[in-house]
Amino acid sequence: MATDKRVFTLRLSDDVFNKIGILATNEHRSMTNYIEYVLLKHLNEYETAHGPIQFPE
């Protein structure tokens, strides 16, 4: 199944990795899905406070 999502490497300390794993499990999400959820939440909060993020032309 094709997806429009990009793949990239993310390096995390063991401590951060383990904490994210616990939070993801508590939310019944995969770690990847949880990280995406947190990033989207942050982007939404940022844009609510500062306006839309503009892409360079």
C-alpha distance matrix in Angstrom:
0.0 3.8 6.6 10.3 11.8 14.1 14.8 18.5 21.1 23.3 26.5 28.2 31.5 31.5 33.2 30.6 27.7 29.4 30.4 26.9 25.8 28.5 27.8 24.1 25.2 27.7 25.2 22.8 20.1 18.4 20.2 17.5 17.1 20.9 21.5 19.3 21.3 24.5 23.9 23.0 26.1 28.2 27.1 28.0 31.3 32.1 31.5 33.5 36.3 36.2 34.4 31.1 30.0 30.5 28.4 30.7 31.0
3.8 0.0 3.8 6.9 9.0 11.2 12.6 16.4 19.4 21.7 25.2 27.2 30.7 31.1 32.8 30.0 27.4 29.5 30.3 26.7 26.1 29.0 28.0 24.4 26.1 28.5 25.8 24.0 20.8 19.1 20.3 17.1 16.9 20.6 20.6 18.1 20.4 23.5 22.2 21.3 24.7 26.5 25.0 26.1 29.5 29.9 29.1 31.4 34.2 33.7 31.8 28.4 27.1 27.2 24.9 27.1 27.3
6.6 3.8 0.0 3.8 5.5 8.3 10.2 14.0 17.2 19.1 22.7 24.6 28.1 28.8 30.2 27.2 24.9 27.2 27.6 23.9 23.7 26.6 25.3 21.9 23.9 26.2 23.3 21.9 18.6 17.0 17.9 14.4 14.0 17.6 17.4 14.6 17.0 19.9 18.6 17.6 21.1 22.7 21.2 22.4 25.8 26.1 25.4 27.8 30.5 30.0 28.2 24.8 23.5 23.9 21.8 24.2 24.7
10.3 6.9 3.8 0.0 3.8 6.6 9.7 13.1 16.7 18.5 22.2 24.2 27.9 29.0 30.3 27.0 25.1 27.7 27.8 24.1 24.5 27.4 25.7 22.7 25.2 27.1 24.2 23.3 19.8 18.4 18.7 15.0 14.6 17.8 17.0 13.9 16.3 19.0 17.0 15.9 19.5 20.8 18.8 20.1 23.6 23.6 22.6 25.2 27.8 27.0 25.1 21.6 20.2 20.3 18.1 20.5 21.0
11.8 9.0 5.5 3.8 0.0 3.8 6.6 9.8 13.2 14.8 18.5 20.4 24.1 25.3 26.5 23.3 21.4 24.1 24.3 20.6 21.1 24.1 22.6 19.6 22.3 24.4 21.7 21.0 17.4 15.6 15.4 11.7 11.8 14.8 13.5 10.7 13.6 16.0 14.0 13.5 17.2 18.3 16.7 18.4 21.6 21.5 21.2 23.9 26.2 25.5 24.1 20.8 19.1 19.7 17.7 20.1 21.3
14.1 11.2 8.3 6.6 3.8 0.0 3.8 6.6 10.3 12.3 16.0 18.4 22.2 23.7 25.3 22.1 20.3 23.4 23.9 20.4 21.1 24.4 23.2 20.5 23.3 25.6 23.3 22.8 19.0 16.8 15.8 12.1 13.2 15.8 13.8 11.6 15.1 16.7 14.3 14.7 18.4 18.8 17.2 19.6 22.5 21.9 21.9 24.9 26.8 25.8 24.7 21.5 19.1 19.6 17.2 19.1 20.5
14.8 12.6 10.2 9.7 6.6 3.8 0.0 3.8 7.1 9.7 13.2 15.8 19.5 20.8 22.7 19.9 17.8 20.9 21.9 18.6 19.1 22.6 21.8 19.2 21.9 24.5 22.6 22.0 18.2 15.4 14.1 10.6 12.7 15.2 13.0 11.9 15.6 16.9 15.0 16.1 19.6 19.7 18.8 21.5 24.0 23.5 24.0 27.0 28.6 27.8 27.1 24.1 21.7 22.4 20.0 21.8 23.4
18.5 16.4 14.0 13.1 9.8 6.6 3.8 0.0 3.8 6.5 9.9 12.9 16.6 18.4 20.4 17.7 15.9 19.3 20.4 17.5 18.3 21.9 21.4 19.2 22.1 24.6 23.2 22.9 19.2 16.3 14.2 11.2 13.9 15.6 12.8 12.4 16.3 16.7 14.6 16.5 19.7 19.2 18.6 21.7 23.7 22.9 23.9 26.9 28.0 27.2 27.0 24.3 21.5 22.3 20.0 21.5 23.5
21.1 19.4 17.2 16.7 13.2 10.3 7.1 3.8 0.0 3.8 6.5 9.8 13.3 15.1 17.4 15.1 13.3 16.8 18.2 15.8 16.6 20.3 20.2 18.5 21.1 23.8 22.9 22.8 19.3 16.2 13.5 11.4 14.7 15.7 12.8 13.6 17.2 17.1 15.4 18.0 20.7 20.0 20.0 23.3 24.8 24.0 25.5 28.4 29.2 28.5 28.8 26.4 23.6 24.7 22.7 24.1 26.4
23.3 21.7 19.1 18.5 14.8 12.3 9.7 6.5 3.8 0.0 3.8 6.4 10.1 12.2 14.1 11.5 10.2 14.0 15.0 12.8 14.2 17.6 17.5 16.3 19.1 21.5 20.9 21.2 17.9 15.1 11.9 10.4 13.7 13.8 10.6 12.2 15.5 14.6 13.3 16.4 18.6 17.6 18.2 21.5 22.5 21.8 23.8 26.5 27.0 26.6 27.3 25.4 22.6 24.3 22.8 24.4 27.1
26.5 25.2 22.7 22.2 18.5 16.0 13.2 9.9 6.5 3.8 0.0 3.8 7.0 9.5 11.7 9.9 8.9 12.6 14.1 12.8 14.2 17.4 17.8 17.2 19.8 22.1 22.1 22.6 19.7 16.9 13.4 12.9 16.3 15.8 12.8 15.1 18.0 16.6 15.7 19.1 20.8 19.5 20.6 23.9 24.5 23.7 26.1 28.7 28.8 28.5 29.6 28.0 25.2 27.0 25.7 27.0 29.9
28.2 27.2 24.6 24.2 20.4 18.4 15.8 12.9 9.8 6.4 3.8 0.0 3.8 6.4 8.0 6.1 5.8 9.4 10.6 9.9 11.6 14.5 15.0 15.1 17.5 19.6 20.0 20.9 18.4 16.0 12.3 12.8 15.9 14.5 11.9 14.9 17.2 15.4 15.2 18.8 19.9 18.6 20.3 23.4 23.5 23.2 25.9 28.1 28.0 28.2 29.6 28.4 26.0 28.2 27.3 28.9 32.0
31.5 30.7 28.1 27.9 24.1 22.2 19.5 16.6 13.3 10.1 7.0 3.8 0.0 3.8 5.4 5.3 6.1 8.5 10.0 10.7 12.2 14.4 15.6 16.4 18.3 20.1 21.2 22.2 20.2 18.0 14.4 15.7 18.6 16.9 14.6 18.0 19.8 17.7 18.0 21.7 22.3 20.9 23.0 26.0 25.7 25.4 28.4 30.4 30.0 30.4 32.2 31.3 28.9 31.3 30.6 32.2 35.4
31.5 31.1 28.8 29.0 25.3 23.7 20.8 18.4 15.1 12.2 9.5 6.4 3.8 0.0 3.8 5.6 5.0 6.0 8.5 9.9 10.4 12.3 14.3 15.1 16.3 18.4 20.0 20.7 19.1 16.9 13.6 15.7 18.6 16.8 15.3 18.9 20.5 18.7 19.6 23.1 23.5 22.7 25.1 27.7 27.4 27.7 30.7 32.3 32.2 33.0 34.6 33.7 31.6 34.1 33.4 35.2 38.3
33.2 32.8 30.2 30.3 26.5 25.3 22.7 20.4 17.4 14.1 11.7 8.0 5.4 3.8 0.0 3.8 5.5 5.3 6.2 8.7 9.9 10.8 12.5 14.2 15.5 16.8 18.6 19.9 18.7 17.3 14.0 16.4 18.7 16.3 15.0 18.8 19.7 17.5 18.8 22.3 22.1 21.2 24.0 26.4 25.7 26.1 29.3 30.6 30.3 31.4 33.3 32.8 30.9 33.7 33.5 35.5 38.8
30.6 30.0 27.2 27.0 23.3 22.1 19.9 17.7 15.1 11.5 9.9 6.1 5.3 5.6 3.8 0.0 3.8 5.5 5.1 6.1 8.5 9.9 10.6 12.0 14.1 15.4 16.5 18.1 16.4 15.1 11.5 13.5 15.7 13.1 11.5 15.2 16.2 13.8 15.0 18.6 18.5 17.5 20.2 22.7 22.1 22.5 25.6 27.1 26.9 27.9 29.7 29.0 27.2 30.0 29.9 32.0 35.3
27.7 27.4 24.9 25.1 21.4 20.3 17.8 15.9 13.3 10.2 8.9 5.8 6.1 5.0 5.5 3.8 0.0 3.8 5.6 5.3 6.2 8.8 10.1 10.5 12.3 14.4 15.4 16.2 14.3 12.3 8.9 11.1 13.7 11.7 10.5 14.2 15.6 14.0 15.3 18.6 19.0 18.6 21.0 23.5 23.5 24.1 26.8 28.4 28.7 29.6 31.0 29.9 28.1 30.7 30.2 32.4 35.4
29.4 29.5 27.2 27.7 24.1 23.4 20.9 19.3 16.8 14.0 12.6 9.4 8.5 6.0 5.3 5.5 3.8 0.0 3.8 5.5 5.0 6.3 8.8 9.8 10.6 12.5 14.4 15.1 14.1 12.7 9.9 13.0 15.0 12.8 12.6 16.4 17.0 15.6 17.6 20.7 20.6 20.5 23.3 25.3 25.1 26.2 29.0 30.2 30.5 31.8 33.3 32.4 30.9 33.7 33.4 35.8 38.8
30.4 30.3 27.6 27.8 24.3 23.9 21.9 20.4 18.2 15.0 14.1 10.6 10.0 8.5 6.2 5.1 5.6 3.8 0.0 3.8 5.3 5.2 6.3 8.6 9.9 10.7 12.6 14.2 13.5 12.9 10.2 13.2 14.5 11.5 11.5 15.3 15.2 13.3 15.7 18.7 18.0 17.9 21.0 22.8 22.2 23.5 26.5 27.3 27.6 29.1 30.8 30.2 29.0 32.1 32.2 34.7 37.9
26.9 26.7 23.9 24.1 20.6 20.4 18.6 17.5 15.8 12.8 12.8 9.9 10.7 9.9 8.7 6.1 5.3 5.5 3.8 0.0 3.8 5.4 5.1 5.9 8.5 9.8 10.5 12.0 10.5 9.8 6.8 9.6 10.8 7.9 7.8 11.5 11.7 10.2 12.6 15.4 15.2 15.4 18.3 20.0 20.0 21.3 24.0 25.0 25.6 27.1 28.3 27.5 26.2 29.2 29.2 31.8 34.9
25.8 26.1 23.7 24.5 21.1 21.1 19.1 18.3 16.6 14.2 14.2 11.6 12.2 10.4 9.9 8.5 6.2 5.0 5.3 3.8 0.0 3.8 5.5 5.1 6.1 8.6 9.9 10.3 9.2 8.0 5.9 9.5 10.8 8.7 9.7 13.1 13.4 12.8 15.3 17.7 17.7 18.6 21.2 22.8 23.0 24.5 27.0 28.0 28.9 30.4 31.4 30.3 29.1 32.0 31.7 34.4 37.3
28.5 29.0 26.6 27.4 24.1 24.4 22.6 21.9 20.3 17.6 17.4 14.5 14.4 12.3 10.8 9.9 8.8 6.3 5.2 5.4 3.8 0.0 3.8 5.5 5.2 6.2 8.7 9.8 10.0 10.2 8.9 12.6 13.1 10.4 12.0 15.3 14.7 13.9 16.9 19.1 18.4 19.3 22.4 23.5 23.3 25.2 27.8 28.4 29.2 31.1 32.3 31.6 30.7 33.8 34.0 36.8 39.8
27.8 28.0 25.3 25.7 22.6 23.2 21.8 21.4 20.2 17.5 17.8 15.0 15.6 14.3 12.5 10.6 10.1 8.8 6.3 5.1 5.5 3.8 0.0 3.8 5.4 5.0 6.3 8.7 8.6 9.7 8.5 11.6 11.3 8.0 9.8 12.9 11.6 10.6 14.0 15.9 14.8 16.0 19.1 20.0 19.8 21.9 24.4 24.7 25.7 27.7 28.9 28.3 27.7 30.9 31.3 34.3 37.3
24.1 24.4 21.9 22.7 19.6 20.5 19.2 19.2 18.5 16.3 17.2 15.1 16.4 15.1 14.2 12.0 10.5 9.8 8.6 5.9 5.1 5.5 3.8 0.0 3.8 5.4 5.1 6.1 5.0 6.0 5.5 8.6 8.0 5.5 8.2 10.8 9.9 10.2 13.3 14.8 14.5 16.2 18.8 19.6 20.2 22.2 24.3 24.9 26.3 28.1 28.8 27.7 27.1 30.1 30.1 33.2 35.9
25.2 26.1 23.9 25.2 22.3 23.3 21.9 22.1 21.1 19.1 19.8 17.5 18.3 16.3 15.5 14.1 12.3 10.6 9.9 8.5 6.1 5.2 5.4 3.8 0.0 3.8 5.3 4.9 5.9 7.1 7.9 11.3 10.8 9.0 11.9 14.3 13.3 13.8 17.0 18.3 17.9 19.8 22.4 23.0 23.5 25.8 27.9 28.2 29.7 31.7 32.3 31.3 30.8 33.8 33.8 36.9 39.5
27.7 28.5 26.2 27.1 24.4 25.6 24.5 24.6 23.8 21.5 22.1 19.6 20.1 18.4 16.8 15.4 14.4 12.5 10.7 9.8 8.6 6.2 5.0 5.4 3.8 0.0 3.8 5.5 7.7 10.1 10.7 13.9 12.6 10.1 13.2 15.4 13.5 13.7 17.3 18.3 17.1 19.2 22.1 22.2 22.3 25.0 27.1 27.0 28.4 30.7 31.5 30.9 30.7 34.0 34.4 37.6 40.4
25.2 25.8 23.3 24.2 21.7 23.3 22.6 23.2 22.9 20.9 22.1 20.0 21.2 20.0 18.6 16.5 15.4 14.4 12.6 10.5 9.9 8.7 6.3 5.1 5.3 3.8 0.0 3.8 5.4 8.7 9.9 12.2 10.1 7.9 11.4 12.9 10.5 11.5 15.0 15.4 14.4 16.9 19.5 19.4 19.9 22.7 24.4 24.3 26.1 28.3 28.8 28.0 28.0 31.2 31.6 35.0 37.6
22.8 24.0 21.9 23.3 21.0 22.8 22.0 22.9 22.8 21.2 22.6 20.9 22.2 20.7 19.9 18.1 16.2 15.1 14.2 12.0 10.3 9.8 8.7 6.1 4.9 5.5 3.8 0.0 3.8 7.0 9.4 11.7 9.8 8.9 12.6 13.8 12.1 13.8 17.0 17.3 17.0 19.6 21.8 21.8 22.8 25.5 26.9 27.1 29.1 31.1 31.3 30.1 30.0 32.9 33.0 36.3 38.7
20.1 20.8 18.6 19.8 17.4 19.0 18.2 19.2 19.3 17.9 19.7 18.4 20.2 19.1 18.7 16.4 14.3 14.1 13.5 10.5 9.2 10.0 8.6 5.0 5.9 7.7 5.4 3.8 0.0 3.8 6.4 8.0 6.0 5.8 9.4 10.4 9.4 11.5 14.2 14.6 15.0 17.5 19.3 19.7 21.1 23.4 24.7 25.4 27.4 29.1 29.1 27.6 27.2 29.9 29.7 33.0 35.3
18.4 19.1 17.0 18.4 15.6 16.8 15.4 16.3 16.2 15.1 16.9 16.0 18.0 16.9 17.3 15.1 12.3 12.7 12.9 9.8 8.0 10.2 9.7 6.0 7.1 10.1 8.7 7.0 3.8 0.0 3.8 5.4 5.1 6.0 8.6 9.9 10.3 12.2 14.2 15.2 16.3 18.3 19.9 20.9 22.5 24.2 25.6 26.8 28.7 29.9 29.9 28.2 27.3 29.7 29.2 32.2 34.4
20.2 20.3 17.9 18.7 15.4 15.8 14.1 14.2 13.5 11.9 13.4 12.3 14.4 13.6 14.0 11.5 8.9 9.9 10.2 6.8 5.9 8.9 8.5 5.5 7.9 10.7 9.9 9.4 6.4 3.8 0.0 3.8 5.5 5.0 6.1 8.6 9.7 10.5 12.2 14.1 15.2 16.5 18.3 19.9 21.1 22.4 24.3 25.7 27.1 28.2 28.6 26.9 25.7 28.2 27.6 30.4 33.0
17.5 17.1 14.4 15.0 11.7 12.1 10.6 11.2 11.4 10.4 12.9 12.8 15.7 15.7 16.4 13.5 11.1 13.0 13.2 9.6 9.5 12.6 11.6 8.6 11.3 13.9 12.2 11.7 8.0 5.4 3.8 0.0 3.8 5.4 5.2 6.3 8.6 10.1 10.7 12.3 14.3 15.5 16.5 18.4 20.1 21.1 22.5 24.3 26.0 26.7 26.7 24.6 23.2 25.4 24.5 27.3 29.7
17.1 16.9 14.0 14.6 11.8 13.2 12.7 13.9 14.7 13.7 16.3 15.9 18.6 18.6 18.7 15.7 13.7 15.0 14.5 10.8 10.8 13.1 11.3 8.0 10.8 12.6 10.1 9.8 6.0 5.1 5.5 3.8 0.0 3.8 5.5 5.1 6.1 8.7 9.9 10.5 12.2 14.2 15.3 16.4 18.3 19.9 21.0 22.4 24.4 25.4 25.2 23.2 22.3 24.7 24.2 27.3 29.6
20.9 20.6 17.6 17.8 14.8 15.8 15.2 15.6 15.7 13.8 15.8 14.5 16.9 16.8 16.3 13.1 11.7 12.8 11.5 7.9 8.7 10.4 8.0 5.5 9.0 10.1 7.9 8.9 5.8 6.0 5.0 5.4 3.8 0.0 3.8 5.4 4.9 6.2 8.6 9.8 10.5 12.3 14.2 15.3 16.5 18.3 20.0 21.0 22.7 24.1 24.3 22.9 22.1 24.9 24.9 28.0 30.6
21.5 20.6 17.4 17.0 13.5 13.8 13.0 12.8 12.8 10.6 12.8 11.9 14.6 15.3 15.0 11.5 10.5 12.6 11.5 7.8 9.7 12.0 9.8 8.2 11.9 13.2 11.4 12.6 9.4 8.6 6.1 5.2 5.5 3.8 0.0 3.8 5.4 5.2 6.2 8.6 9.9 10.6 12.3 14.2 15.4 16.5 18.3 20.0 21.3 22.2 22.6 21.1 19.8 22.5 22.2 25.2 27.9
19.3 18.1 14.6 13.9 10.7 11.6 11.9 12.4 13.6 12.2 15.1 14.9 18.0 18.9 18.8 15.2 14.2 16.4 15.3 11.5 13.1 15.3 12.9 10.8 14.3 15.4 12.9 13.8 10.4 9.9 8.6 6.3 5.1 5.4 3.8 0.0 3.8 5.5 5.1 6.1 8.5 9.9 10.4 12.2 14.2 15.2 16.3 18.2 20.0 20.6 20.5 18.5 17.4 19.9 19.6 22.7 25.2
21.3 20.4 17.0 16.3 13.6 15.1 15.6 16.3 17.2 15.5 18.0 17.2 19.8 20.5 19.7 16.2 15.6 17.0 15.2 11.7 13.4 14.7 11.6 9.9 13.3 13.5 10.5 12.1 9.4 10.3 9.7 8.6 6.1 4.9 5.4 3.8 0.0 3.8 5.5 5.2 6.1 8.6 9.9 10.6 12.3 14.2 15.4 16.5 18.5 19.8 19.7 18.3 17.9 20.8 21.1 24.5 27.0
24.5 23.5 19.9 19.0 16.0 16.7 16.9 16.7 17.1 14.6 16.6 15.4 17.7 18.7 17.5 13.8 14.0 15.6 13.3 10.2 12.8 13.9 10.6 10.2 13.8 13.7 11.5 13.8 11.5 12.2 10.5 10.1 8.7 6.2 5.2 5.5 3.8 0.0 3.8 5.5 5.1 6.2 8.7 9.9 10.6 12.2 14.3 15.3 16.7 18.1 18.7 17.8 17.1 20.4 21.0 24.2 27.1
23.9 22.2 18.6 17.0 14.0 14.3 15.0 14.6 15.4 13.3 15.7 15.2 18.0 19.6 18.8 15.0 15.3 17.6 15.7 12.6 15.3 16.9 14.0 13.3 17.0 17.3 15.0 17.0 14.2 14.2 12.2 10.7 9.9 8.6 6.2 5.1 5.5 3.8 0.0 3.8 5.4 5.1 6.1 8.6 9.9 10.4 12.2 14.1 15.4 16.0 16.5 15.1 13.9 17.0 17.3 20.5 23.4
23.0 21.3 17.6 15.9 13.5 14.7 16.1 16.5 18.0 16.4 19.1 18.8 21.7 23.1 22.3 18.6 18.6 20.7 18.7 15.4 17.7 19.1 15.9 14.8 18.3 18.3 15.4 17.3 14.6 15.2 14.1 12.3 10.5 9.8 8.6 6.1 5.2 5.5 3.8 0.0 3.8 5.4 5.0 6.1 8.6 9.8 10.5 12.1 14.3 15.1 14.7 13.1 12.7 15.7 16.4 19.9 22.5
26.1 24.7 21.1 19.5 17.2 18.4 19.6 19.7 20.7 18.6 20.8 19.9 22.3 23.5 22.1 18.5 19.0 20.6 18.0 15.2 17.7 18.4 14.8 14.5 17.9 17.1 14.4 17.0 15.0 16.3 15.2 14.3 12.2 10.5 9.9 8.5 6.1 5.1 5.4 3.8 0.0 3.8 5.5 5.2 6.2 8.6 10.0 10.6 12.5 14.2 14.5 13.8 14.0 17.5 18.8 22.3 25.1
28.2 26.5 22.7 20.8 18.3 18.8 19.7 19.2 20.0 17.6 19.5 18.6 20.9 22.7 21.2 17.5 18.6 20.5 17.9 15.4 18.6 19.3 16.0 16.2 19.8 19.2 16.9 19.6 17.5 18.3 16.5 15.5 14.2 12.3 10.6 9.9 8.6 6.2 5.1 5.4 3.8 0.0 3.8 5.4 5.1 6.1 8.6 9.8 10.7 12.0 13.0 12.6 12.3 15.9 17.3 20.5 23.7
27.1 25.0 21.2 18.8 16.7 17.2 18.8 18.6 20.0 18.2 20.6 20.3 23.0 25.1 24.0 20.2 21.0 23.3 21.0 18.3 21.2 22.4 19.1 18.8 22.4 22.1 19.5 21.8 19.3 19.9 18.3 16.5 15.3 14.2 12.3 10.4 9.9 8.7 6.1 5.0 5.5 3.8 0.0 3.8 5.5 5.0 6.1 8.5 9.9 10.2 10.3 9.2 8.7 12.3 13.7 17.1 20.1
28.0 26.1 22.4 20.1 18.4 19.6 21.5 21.7 23.3 21.5 23.9 23.4 26.0 27.7 26.4 22.7 23.5 25.3 22.8 20.0 22.8 23.5 20.0 19.6 23.0 22.2 19.4 21.8 19.7 20.9 19.9 18.4 16.4 15.3 14.2 12.2 10.6 9.9 8.6 6.1 5.2 5.4 3.8 0.0 3.8 5.4 5.2 6.1 8.7 9.9 9.5 8.9 9.9 13.4 15.5 19.0 21.7
31.3 29.5 25.8 23.6 21.6 22.5 24.0 23.7 24.8 22.5 24.5 23.5 25.7 27.4 25.7 22.1 23.5 25.1 22.2 20.0 23.0 23.3 19.8 20.2 23.5 22.3 19.9 22.8 21.1 22.5 21.1 20.1 18.3 16.5 15.4 14.2 12.3 10.6 9.9 8.6 6.2 5.1 5.5 3.8 0.0 3.8 5.6 5.1 6.3 8.6 9.6 10.4 11.5 15.2 17.6 20.9 23.8
32.1 29.9 26.1 23.6 21.5 21.9 23.5 22.9 24.0 21.8 23.7 23.2 25.4 27.7 26.1 22.5 24.1 26.2 23.5 21.3 24.5 25.2 21.9 22.2 25.8 25.0 22.7 25.5 23.4 24.2 22.4 21.1 19.9 18.3 16.5 15.2 14.2 12.2 10.4 9.8 8.6 6.1 5.0 5.4 3.8 0.0 3.8 5.4 5.2 5.9 7.5 8.3 8.7 12.4 14.9 17.9 21.0
31.5 29.1 25.4 22.6 21.2 21.9 24.0 23.9 25.5 23.8 26.1 25.9 28.4 30.7 29.3 25.6 26.8 29.0 26.5 24.0 27.0 27.8 24.4 24.3 27.9 27.1 24.4 26.9 24.7 25.6 24.3 22.5 21.0 20.0 18.3 16.3 15.4 14.3 12.2 10.5 10.0 8.6 6.1 5.2 5.6 3.8 0.0 3.8 5.4 5.0 4.5 4.9 6.6 10.1 13.0 16.2 19.0
33.5 31.4 27.8 25.2 23.9 24.9 27.0 26.9 28.4 26.5 28.7 28.1 30.4 32.3 30.6 27.1 28.4 30.2 27.3 25.0 28.0 28.4 24.7 24.9 28.2 27.0 24.3 27.1 25.4 26.8 25.7 24.3 22.4 21.0 20.0 18.2 16.5 15.3 14.1 12.1 10.6 9.8 8.5 6.1 5.1 5.4 3.8 0.0 3.8 5.8 5.7 7.6 10.1 13.5 16.6 19.7 22.3
36.3 34.2 30.5 27.8 26.2 26.8 28.6 28.0 29.2 27.0 28.8 28.0 30.0 32.2 30.3 26.9 28.7 30.5 27.6 25.6 28.9 29.2 25.7 26.3 29.7 28.4 26.1 29.1 27.4 28.7 27.1 26.0 24.4 22.7 21.3 20.0 18.5 16.7 15.4 14.3 12.5 10.7 9.9 8.7 6.3 5.2 5.4 3.8 0.0 3.8 6.1 9.1 10.9 14.2 17.5 20.1 23.0
36.2 33.7 30.0 27.0 25.5 25.8 27.8 27.2 28.5 26.6 28.5 28.2 30.4 33.0 31.4 27.9 29.6 31.8 29.1 27.1 30.4 31.1 27.7 28.1 31.7 30.7 28.3 31.1 29.1 29.9 28.2 26.7 25.4 24.1 22.2 20.6 19.8 18.1 16.0 15.1 14.2 12.0 10.2 9.9 8.6 5.9 5.0 5.8 3.8 0.0 3.8 6.9 8.2 11.1 14.5 16.8 19.7
34.4 31.8 28.2 25.1 24.1 24.7 27.1 27.0 28.8 27.3 29.6 29.6 32.2 34.6 33.3 29.7 31.0 33.3 30.8 28.3 31.4 32.3 28.9 28.8 32.3 31.5 28.8 31.3 29.1 29.9 28.6 26.7 25.2 24.3 22.6 20.5 19.7 18.7 16.5 14.7 14.5 13.0 10.3 9.5 9.6 7.5 4.5 5.7 6.1 3.8 0.0 3.8 6.5 8.9 12.6 15.2 17.6
31.1 28.4 24.8 21.6 20.8 21.5 24.1 24.3 26.4 25.4 28.0 28.4 31.3 33.7 32.8 29.0 29.9 32.4 30.2 27.5 30.3 31.6 28.3 27.7 31.3 30.9 28.0 30.1 27.6 28.2 26.9 24.6 23.2 22.9 21.1 18.5 18.3 17.8 15.1 13.1 13.8 12.6 9.2 8.9 10.4 8.3 4.9 7.6 9.1 6.9 3.8 0.0 3.8 6.1 9.4 12.5 14.8
30.0 27.1 23.5 20.2 19.1 19.1 21.7 21.5 23.6 22.6 25.2 26.0 28.9 31.6 30.9 27.2 28.1 30.9 29.0 26.2 29.1 30.7 27.7 27.1 30.8 30.7 28.0 30.0 27.2 27.3 25.7 23.2 22.3 22.1 19.8 17.4 17.9 17.1 13.9 12.7 14.0 12.3 8.7 9.9 11.5 8.7 6.6 10.1 10.9 8.2 6.5 3.8 0.0 3.8 6.6 9.6 12.5
30.5 27.2 23.9 20.3 19.7 19.6 22.4 22.3 24.7 24.3 27.0 28.2 31.3 34.1 33.7 30.0 30.7 33.7 32.1 29.2 32.0 33.8 30.9 30.1 33.8 34.0 31.2 32.9 29.9 29.7 28.2 25.4 24.7 24.9 22.5 19.9 20.8 20.4 17.0 15.7 17.5 15.9 12.3 13.4 15.2 12.4 10.1 13.5 14.2 11.1 8.9 6.1 3.8 0.0 3.8 6.4 8.9
28.4 24.9 21.8 18.1 17.7 17.2 20.0 20.0 22.7 22.8 25.7 27.3 30.6 33.4 33.5 29.9 30.2 33.4 32.2 29.2 31.7 34.0 31.3 30.1 33.8 34.4 31.6 33.0 29.7 29.2 27.6 24.5 24.2 24.9 22.2 19.6 21.1 21.0 17.3 16.4 18.8 17.3 13.7 15.5 17.6 14.9 13.0 16.6 17.5 14.5 12.6 9.4 6.6 3.8 0.0 3.8 6.4
30.7 27.1 24.2 20.5 20.1 19.1 21.8 21.5 24.1 24.4 27.0 28.9 32.2 35.2 35.5 32.0 32.4 35.8 34.7 31.8 34.4 36.8 34.3 33.2 36.9 37.6 35.0 36.3 33.0 32.2 30.4 27.3 27.3 28.0 25.2 22.7 24.5 24.2 20.5 19.9 22.3 20.5 17.1 19.0 20.9 17.9 16.2 19.7 20.1 16.8 15.2 12.5 9.6 6.4 3.8 0.0 3.8
31.0 27.3 24.7 21.0 21.3 20.5 23.4 23.5 26.4 27.1 29.9 32.0 35.4 38.3 38.8 35.3 35.4 38.8 37.9 34.9 37.3 39.8 37.3 35.9 39.5 40.4 37.6 38.7 35.3 34.4 33.0 29.7 29.6 30.6 27.9 25.2 27.0 27.1 23.4 22.5 25.1 23.7 20.1 21.7 23.8 21.0 19.0 22.3 23.0 19.7 17.6 14.8 12.5 8.9 6.4 3.8 0.0
